[in-house]
């Protein structure tokens, strides 16, 4: 499944991986683009939308539990849990140039 996700999106696009609680909570992933204002910044410096939690950072083939002082790097895959209404804000926070997909695009693909 990971390979399919990686092929389907560009670096910097927010990808919905799973839905929980009848769609009230989503697990989403974003690969940090070089242009992100938070590359080189501490995890604790990232302003997250309400009810959004950073769950893991995938880097160099390993999963890391995020710590506030961990510095985000280009190409880090960051995994979040968030409500659906927080996805756009999260995507634009991490990548102001994000390509935002609407639900119709997902249904068509």
N, C-alpha and C positions, 0 to 999 in steps of 0.2 A: 504494500500500500504506500509506503514512504516514497518509493521510486515513482509511482504514479502521481503523487502530490508534487514531487519535485519537477516532474516534466510538465505539469499542467500550469504552473505559475512562475512568475518572475521573482527574483530576489526583491524583497520589500513589499510584496503583496501579502495581505492577511488571508490565511487559509483556515476555514472551519474544518476541524478534524472530526469532532463528535458532538452530539447533543445529549444533555442529561436533564433529568427532572422535566420530562415532556417538553423539551425545547426551551426551558427557562434559563438554562446554563449551557454555555458552549465552551468547548475546548478549541482554542485557536492557536495557530503558529504563524510566525513571521521570521524570515531570515533577514537579519540586520543588513541594510544596504550601506555602502560607504558614505552615502549622502545623509544618513540619519543624524539628526542633531544630538543623539545620545550615544553614538559610537565614541568610545574613549571616556565616557562618563560612568559614574557609579550607578548601580541598580537603584540605590536609595534616592538618586536624584531624578528618577523618571516619575513624572506626575501621572498616576494611573487613574482611569475613570472609576467612579463609584462601583463597589462590589466586584472589582477586577483584581485577580491575584496572579502574580508571576509564579509558575509552578516549577519550571526547569529551564536550564540553559544547556543546549546541546552544542558541544565544541570539541573538535578534534576527535570525534568518535566516542565521546563519553558524555554522560548526563551529569550535570552539576546542580546541586541544590542552591538556588540563588541566595546570596548573602548581600546585605545592604552595601558593603564596601567592594563587592565584585565589580570589575570594570567590564562593560560591554564591548565586544570586539566586532568588527566587520565580519559578516558571514556566520555569526552566532545564530543558531535557531532558538528562538525564545517561545516558550509554551505558556499560554495563559488560560485561566478559567474566567469567564465573564458573562454577564447577561447579554442577550442579542443587541439590545439598544446601546451597548458600550463599544461595539465592534468598530464603528466608523471613527469615533473619537480616538480609540486605541491605535487604529491604523494610521491616522493622520498625526498623532503624537510621535510615533516611532518613525514614520516616513511621510513627511508632508507631500511627497510626490506620489503617494500610493495610488494604484489603480483600484478604485472601489467597485466591487461587483455587487449587483443587486441580485435578489433571489431568483429573478427570471433567467439571468445568465446561467446560474447553476442548474436550473431545471432543463435548459436547452442543451447543455453540454453533455 
